[in-house]
Amino acid sequence: MIRKLQFTQLIGLIWIVCSCSVNKTIPSFEDFPKIDAHVHIQTASPEIMKVAQNENFKFITLCVMSHSREYIDMQLKFAKAQKKQFPKSLAYTTTFSMEGFEEPGWLEEVIKKLKEDFEEGAIGVKVWKDIGMTFRDSLGNFIMIDDQLFDPIFNFIETEGKIVVGHLGEPKNCWLPIDSMTVNGDKAYYGGHPQYHMYKHPDDPSYDVQIAARDRRLEKNPNLRFIGAHLGSLEWSVDELAKRLDKYPKFAVDMAARVCHFQVQDSKKVRDFIIKYQDRIMYATDFGISDDDNFQEFVTEIKEEWRSDWKYFSTKDEMSNSKVDNKINGLALDVEVLEKIYYKNVFQWFPGVFE
């Protein structure tokens, strides 16, 4: 009897020890290392990076493509200035200009400039929604991301071992009337940017056409590491996003400006999705800061967003925010999952980041 009791106690002790080793205590927000993997810093002032250090954040700042090479160079100037001051806390991507894309020598110049940017420290290339939504050829046809025009560029990026961050298409809400949109941020954005509200432009490429073109690009470059910005523009359905993650093993996503789209879906389904694809999702906000902004107001807002997101992912608390109308249930993710989405995945998907 004594031996049985001792054995039972021993089994119980082993269970307790094992449970403690698996279920780590989640540190405080301030103590937890974090990376915001999708920001836009257009200032050389060190103040934003001081905020990052105080909040235990690192940043990846992304250059947005444009018709203007001058605008791209301005973004790179800011990124390089910040990288020089904070080499272990900031990384950046470059992009390429569509200016003169039908003229002789454009392709060669793009590849030459990308090579220079990589040599100077860019860790990847951002491509933006203007491909598919704005740029047209001389016949008036929209240029989509799977166009053979871009094949040599994506092949070069792959050969160089760099990564692509692709904001292609828009939230599905973009093709809906404003009063049918699912989150308040989309209602505000498209109300203020009618040129991107595709509901008002029914003759332009549809949502499904945008996503199909992106998927064909993934099929053309199956070995290219590709981050789908903004949950890969599949923010409306974790089921649809899961299909792409299953089909394209080199495809991952950031959640920039799309956490609220998780919050309007079934919380158990979202939690199960994040756990299953915990190696393929990265935390991000899409914040932008420039010298023209009110810095103190910006800091107040971004700190509030960071903490609200942390509460959502790390606790089971009921909460609310201005981006959605209903109450939200926190996901209470385990610390191992939080570590991956908040920083470990960035190191896996962006080789050489913060070096």
Buried (B, 14 or more C-beta within 10 A) or exposed (E): EEEEEEEEEEEEEEEEEEEEEEEEEBBEBEEBEBBBBBBBBBBBBEEBBEBBEEBBBBBBBBBBBBBEBEBBEBBBEBBBBBBEEBEEBBBBBBBBBBBEBEEEEBBEBBBEBBEEBBEEBBBBBBBBBBBBBBBEEEEEEBBBBBBEBBBEBBBBBBEBEBBBBBBBBBBBBBBBEBEEBBBBBBBBBBEEEEEBBBBBBEEBBEBEBBBBBBBEBBEBBEEBBBBBBBBBBBBBBBEBBBEBBEEBEBBBBBBBBBBBBBBBBEBEEBBBBBEEBBBBBBBBBBBBBEEEBEBEEBBEEBBEBBEBBBBBBBBEEEEEBEBBEEEBBBBBBBBEBBBBBBBBBBEBBBEEBBE
